[in-house]
Every structure is written in C-alpha cells, then in structure tokens.
C-alpha cells in the first residue's frame, strides 16, 4: 500500500542492529512472522498516512478550444490532499522481495479553480474562479521492495511502485460554478494522473530516505565499556511466503574493535512453535561462549572481597580450627579474598537446560598494616545450572550452584586439609560468589531490537546449542518524522 510502504521498511530495521564481529558465520537469527509483519504493516500505514497528508500537488494548467467562445485557459492551483484512508491492505514477502498493497483507498482534496478567455467581440478578458473539492474512490497502491545485504548492512531498494485511481469526482463552488462544471470535469484524467504521480514520488522518496536510515544504523550494540554485540548482517534476508528472516553475526566483541562482515551458506532462520508470536530470535551457543571469552580476556571477572555475610571468615580467628597454622602465623589478622577466573567459563546449551562451568582461583590474603600478603590459593571448579529471561529488550541470566570441586594450587603456610576447608568454600560460594555473578548476569545484554520497539510476553526455549526467544512486540513512537518527510 502506498502509505504502508514508506514505513514498512522501518520494520526491517526493527529487529536489526547492523554490524558484526570477526567470524564468517551468523550466530543470531531473527524471524518476523506473518503476525509480526501484519502488526508492523498496520503501524506503518498509520505513520505513512500522517506523512502523506497534507500532500501538495503541482499547479495544473490547460487551454482548451470551445466553439464560439474560442480558447479558454483553465488553471487549478493549491491542490492539496487533506485526507487518505486505506480500506484494506496486505504485506507479503516472497523470493523476489516484499510486496505491500493497499486497496479501496480514498482521498479527499481541496483546490482553487480559475478560467479566463478573450472574445472576438471586444478586447476584454472574461474570467471567473472559486474553490473545488475532489473525492477519489477505489484507488489502489502497490509497492515491491528489494532487500539485500550490502557489506553487513541492509540495502533497501524499490523494485516497483505504482498508484492507480479508478474513480474521481470534482465539485466546484464559487463563481458560476454550475456553468463551468463540465469544463473542469474535462480535467479529471489530468488531476488523477497528478495525484498518482505525487503519491508515487512521495513513496519512492520515503523508501530512499528510509534505506539511507537503515544503512546508517550502528554496526554494534554497546553492552558496557568492555563489550559490544556485533550485529552485522550475514547473507541476504531469508524470505518465505509468510515470514522474513535475517542472520547477523551476533558475537561479543571488544567495544573499540572494528567489526567485519563476512558470508556463509544461508540457513533458514529460526521458527517459533507458537505461530501467533510476532518475532523469533535464535541465539547460538557461540554467542555466550564469545561473551565469556571476551570478559575473561579483558580481566573483567576479578574482584577482591572484603565484606561477607559471615564477617568472621575474613579474620584468621575464624580459621583457627580450619587452618590452625594460618592463625598461629597471623593471629587475629584481617583477611581479603582475591577471586579471579583461571579460564573462560564454559557454557553448554542443552534441551530445556543450560549448563555452566566456572573455573576460578581464590587467593587468601592476610592484611598486615599496609601490606597485603597472599598466603594460599585454592582452585575451584564450580558447576551450575543457568536460566535466562527477557527483561525489557535485554536477555538476562541467573546461575544456580549445583556442585563444586577444589584443590590446593599453592600455599605459603603448609598443607591445608581440604575436607575442613570445603564447608567454608561452600558458604563463600553461596553467599559471595553466586550473588556477585548473578548481579552481573541480571543486567543482561541487549537483544537486536531497534529503539522504540519492545518485546512483550516473551517465551524462551533452549534446545541443543540454541536459545530461542519468541515474542510479541509493542511500539512507542520515538523517531523524528521530519527525517522522512519529502
């Protein structure tokens, strides 16, 4: 549909941030279902109508020859489309592009009319003028858009754009309008052609500006000062009879690192078991693995603990019966726990389950004056079960402790009896380590959804090596319409 057109393209940026990491694969797939397309189409029709009204047409002038009277010059000016209504519309993707058609389109216009002619009887000019209202009924508008991947961004092109008016009526007012109605009626075809041309040009201009908007979208989504989500497009969009899919790189990259766009064999995007959902977003296990590796390499996962729920554990007196030699060497000394990851966490996505393994070193520091003395290091392997949820447009996580193993990595205070240390480690992991980790996971990372759109009633399914988010979408206007005005 003519109106739908200008903004439909906006949907394609809807779920697309553009720009990726360094791999030649896609690890996040995005699917817009027919319900999602219909939702956006209705939204875009409303937005497009607001852009098409008012619409000003160029002045129409014509000289016609009338028996006895001679040549009559007719001018129609200030032709303005004040209202547009689309009776019905549909959007349909196919292998050739995305088609948007509107039918039963009506338009209301106002204009001024004027005529003048001279007579052979006297060298004087006879003229008259007034206003007129124009009603267009049964019009149809069609637009076919091409979608291609151009160096990691979405390229939008107009394959076909047309507008056809089947019925138009003109009612004159002012002057001797009853006398000149027939003369103006002779211009119906010219008026209809001007309306068709104006609407078509408006749509093409809108598509062009929207295409520029899509290509100017950022190539990454910032997560924090360390990481960004690489959202470059990989491959051309995937179009079927009732859905539109995209593939993006989706890996985590350093915030200041350039992104690259590469290609691989096209795979069908994710599908949702609940066909009523508007969008589907599938995240490969590699997305989470890349996040874990990036934060590990950035040494982000390191913290010093100087406060715990059981504060006695941060004084050597609390270890008096667990590690006696520690207390004897440093009696009643305060302590810190220096925790850091020894290897990147391992994430494994299984059917309806997420397994996570965290490798950490816990160094026991004794504080003497201004000096921090490392006295022992315990290696931990923490096994947990993860879960994810959608909060706003972020995918947040939570980790539950299942089990852990530990071993003495080194010691300056002799051998530690690990069976005595284990209950203390369990308490520290449960009350210190897990809350800290879950506070970080609870922030989540942004899913590739354009600003202004929000996921709603999201459902999450984990399958082998993939997490799929199926959701409806709401929209709150947040962009500047003036950037799309012609």
N, C-alpha and C positions, 0 to 999 in steps of 0.2 A: 504494500500500500504506500501511497506517496508519503504520507505522514510517517508511517511506521518506519519508513526507510531511513530517514535521516538518523534516527537514533538506534535503530536495531543494531547497527554496527557497534553501538556502545556496549551491547551485551557481550560482544566478543572480547572486549577488554574487560568486561565484567569479571570474569574469572581468570584474568590473565595478568600477571605481572610479567614483564618481559626481560629476561636475560639470565644466562646460566653460568655454570662452573666450568671445569676443565675437561669433563668427560664427554664422550661422543654418544651418550645414551640419555634417555629420559627416565627419570625416577619418580616423577609425579604425573599422573594422568588426570585430566579434567573432562567431565562429561556433562553437557547440558541436555537434559531430556526434553521431550516434546512439551511436557508441562512447564518446564523451565523456559523454553522458547516462547510459549504462549504467554506466560507471565510477563516476560520482558517485552514481547510484542505489544501487549496492551499498555504497558508502561510507556513504551516508546511512541506509540500512537498519540497518547495524551501529550507527551512532550513535543512531538513533531507538530501537532495542531497548534500549539502555542507559538511555534516558530513560523508557521505558515500564515498566521493571522496577527496583524494585518499584512497583506501582500499587495504591493503596488504594481500595477501594470503600466506599460508604456502607453503613451497617447496614441490613439487610433484616428487617422485622418483618411478621408476618401472623397473623391469628386465623382459624382455620377451625373449622367445626362438624362434629363426629364423632358419629354415632348412639350412644346410650347414654352415651358419655363426656361429650359436650357441647362447649363451646368450648375449643379448645386454642390457646394463644398460642405461636407459634414465632418465634425470633429467630436471625438469622445475623449474626455480628459478626467483626471483624478479618479481613475478606475481603481477601486480598492476592494480586495477580498476581505470581508469582515468576519465571516464565519465559515468553518469547514466541519463537516460531520462525516464520519465513516460508518456506514451501516454494518458492514461485515468485513472481516479480514482474516487472512491466514498467513502463516510462515511455514515454509517447507525447505529443509535442506536436502541437497542431492549431490551427486558426484560432480556436477557442473558448477555448483555454487548454492547460495541461499536465496530463495525466492520469497518475496513479500508482496502480497497482492491485496488490494482493497477494492470493494465493490459497493454499489449503492451509495456512492459518495455524493453529497450535496454541498453546494457552495452558495453563499449569498454575497452579492457585490453591490456597491453603490458607484455612481459615476455622474458626470455632468455631460450634457449634450449641447451642441451648438451647430447651427447651419447658417449659411449665407449664400446669396446669389444676386446677380445683377439682372436687370431686364433690358430688353431692346427698346422698350417704350421710353425709358428715362434713365439718365446716367446716375442712378441711385442704387444703393445696395440694400437688399432686404434681408433681415436676419432675425433669428429667434433662438431661444435656449432655455434650459431648465435642468432638472435632475432626472435620474432614472435609477430604478432598482433592477437587478439581474438575478435570476434564480437558475442555478444549474442543478439538474437532477440526473440520477442514473449514471454518474461518471465512474470510471474505473482507473485505478492507478496500479502500475506494476514496477517492481524493481528486482533485479537479479544482481547479487553481489558475489564477487570472487574473493576468496580468502587464501592467502599463500604465506609461506614462511619466507621472510627476506632477512637473512643474516641474523636470525634469532628474534626478530620482531614480526608482528602480524601485519601483512600488507593487505590493504583493503582496496578493491577496485570495483568500478561499475561496469558490469557486463551488459546490462540492458536497463533502460529507464524509459517509461512511457506513461502518458496520460491520455485518456480518450473521453470526450464529452459527447453524450448521445442526445441530450435534450437541454435546451436553454430558452428561457423566456425573458423578454425585456418589457418593462412597464415604464413609460415616460410620465413625467409630471412637470408642470410649469409651461408657460407659453401656450401656443396652440398645439399641445402635445397630441391631442386626438387627431389632428390633421397630419402630423408627421410620423405617427407610429409606424406606418408602412415603410417609410424611408429608412428608419433606424433598424427595423426588422431585417432589412436587406444586409445589415452588417453582422447578423448573428454568427455566420460562419467565421468571420474575421475576429469577432470577440471570443468565440470558443477557441479558436487557434491561439489567440494571445494568452488565454488562461492556461491552456495545455502547455504552451511553451514556458510560461512563468513558473508553473509548478514543477515542470521537469528540470528547469535550470536550478531552481531552489534546492531540489533533491540532490542533484549532482554536486552542487556546491557544498551541501551538508555532508555528503559522503566523502568528498575530498578533504574537508576540514577534519572530519572525524577520523579519516585514515591517517592524517598527519598527527592527530592526537594519539592514536594507538601506537604509532611508530615512535612517538616521543615519550612513551611510558618508561619509567625507570627499569633498569635491567636487573635489579636485585631488590629484595625486601630486607631492610635492616632489622636485625634481631636485637643486637646490643652493640657495644663498642668493639666487640671481638668478631662477631659472626654476622653474616648476611645469608639470606636464602637466594640461591642462584635460580632465576626464573626465566631464563632464555628459552624461547621456543625451540623444540627439536621436531623436525619434519613438518610437513603441511598438515593443516587441520584434517581431522577424520570426520567425514560427512556420511551419514546414512539417511534413510528415509524419515527417521523420527528423532534424530539426535545429532549433536555437534560435539566433537571431542578435540582436545588439544593435548599435546605432550610437551612438558617442559623439563629442563634438566633437573631442578629440584634439590641439588646437593647444597650442603652448607659450605660457604667459602669465607675466607678472611674478609673483613669489612672493607679493606683497602685494596683488595686484589682484583685485577681485571677479570672480567668474565668472557668466556668464549662460547661460540655457538658451533656445534658440530651436528652430524646427522647419523642416523642409523636406520635399519629397516623398520618400517612403520608397523606398529602393533595396534590392534583395536583398543580403544580406551576402556576404562572400567565401566561396568554396568551395575546398576543397583537392583536388588531383588524386589524392592518396593518401587514399582514403576511410577507411582504418584509423586515421588520426590523430584525436585526440580534440577538438582545438580548432584554429581558424584565426583569425589576427589579421592584418587588412589595414591597412596604414598608407599614407595618401595622400601624395603628394609634398609637399602643402601643410604636413604636419606638420614635415618637415625644413626647409622654407622658413621656417616660423614660428620654429623654433628659431634658425636663422641670423640672422634679423632681430632677434629679441629680444636675443640676446647681443651683436650689433653695437650696438644702441641702448643697451645697458647699459654699453658701452665695456669689455666684459669681455675682448675679444680685443686686448689691448695688453700688450706686455711689453718689458722692457729686457734686452738680452743683454750680460753682462759676462764670460761664460766660454764658450769654444768649443773643440772638439777641437783645432783649429789655433790656439792662443792668439796666435801671431804676427800673425794677422789683426786683432787688437784692439790693435795698435800701429801708428803711422804708418810705422814702418820696414818693416812687412810690405807696405805700399802704395807703397813707394819707386819701384818701376818701373811701377806700375799708374796711380797718380795722383801724379806727381812733385811737383806744386805743393802737394799736401797735406803731403808730407814736408818740403818746403822751409819752409812756413809754420809747421808744428808738428813739428819734428824729435823723433823718439823719444817721442812723446806717446802715452799710453794712450787707448783709444777705447771707446765703447759703441755698440751698435746698438739703436736705438729702433724697434721694429716695431709697427705698428698696421694694422688693416683700414681701407681707404678706402671700401669699400662692403660691404653684406652679401654673404656668399658665395652663389653660385648653385648649386643642386643640381638635377640633372635625372636622373630615374629612367627608364631605358630597358630594353628587353628584355635580361635577363641582364647588365645593366651599370648602373653609377651614375657619372655624370659630375659633377665638381665643379670650379668655377672660383673662385679666391680672389683678391681684389683687395687688395693691401697696399702700404703706404708704408714704406720703410726709410730712416730718418734716421741719418746718420753723425754721431756726437757725438765731439768731442775733449775730453778732460779736462785742464784746467789748474788745478792746485791744487784749490780747492773749486768751481771754475766748470765748468759743462758747456756746451760751445759747439757748437751744431748747424752743420755746415758744408755738408751736401748732403743731398738727398732723392731717392731713386730709387723710382719707381713700378713695382710688379711685378704681373703678371697670371699667376697660377700655375694651370695646368691639370693635373688629376689624375683618377685612376680610383679610385672608392671601393668598399668592400666592407663587409658587415655580418655579424655573428654574434651568436648568443644566448649570453650568459654569465649563468647563473642565470636570473633573470627580467628581465634588462636586455638591451637591444639596443645592442650596441657596434659601433663602426666603425673603419675603417682607410683611410688615403688614401695612394695611391702616386703619386709625381711622374711626369707624362708629359712636360711641357714648360713653358716659361715665356717670357714676353716682358718687356722692361723699357724704361723711358725715364727720362731725367733730368727730374725735376719742378722742382727749383730747386737753385742752387749758389752758395755764397759764395767758392768757390775756383776759379772759372772753369769752362770746359768739361771734361767728363770723356769720355774715349774709351771708349764703352760696350762696344766689342768686346774691350777689355782688361779691363773690369770684369766681363764676363759669366761667365768661368770662376770668379771669386771668388764671384759671386752664386750660381752653381750649387752650389758647395761649401757655402755658408752655408745655402741652402735645404735641401739634402740632409742636412746634419749638425746643423742647428739648428732650422730652421723645421718641417720634416716630423716630426722626433721629438717636438717640443713639441705640435704639432697632434694627432698620433696618441696621445700620452699623455692628452690631453683626450678624444678620441673613444673611447679604450679604456675609459673609465669608463662610457660608455653612459648611457642613460636608461631608467627603469623602464617595462616594458610593463604594461598594465592587468590585473594578476593579483592576486587578493586574497591577503593574508598567509596562509601555511600551505600554499599550493599552489605547485608548482614545475614549470616546463616541463622536458621531458625528450625527448631525441632530436629536437630541433627541426630542421626543414628550412626554408630560406629561398629564395624565388623572387622575382626582380624582373621586373616587367612594365612596360608603358608607364604611367608615373606612379604606380606602386604597388609596395610591398614587402609580401609575404605571408609570414607565419610560420605554418607548420603543425607541430603538436607534440602529443606525448602529455603527460600530466600525472601527477605524483605528489603525494601528500598526507601531511603530517605534522601531527598534531593540535596546534593552538596556541590554540584559543579556550576560553573558560570555559563549560563545560556548564551551570553553575548559572544562567547568564543565560537559559537556555531551559527550565529546569525550571518546572513549573506550581506 
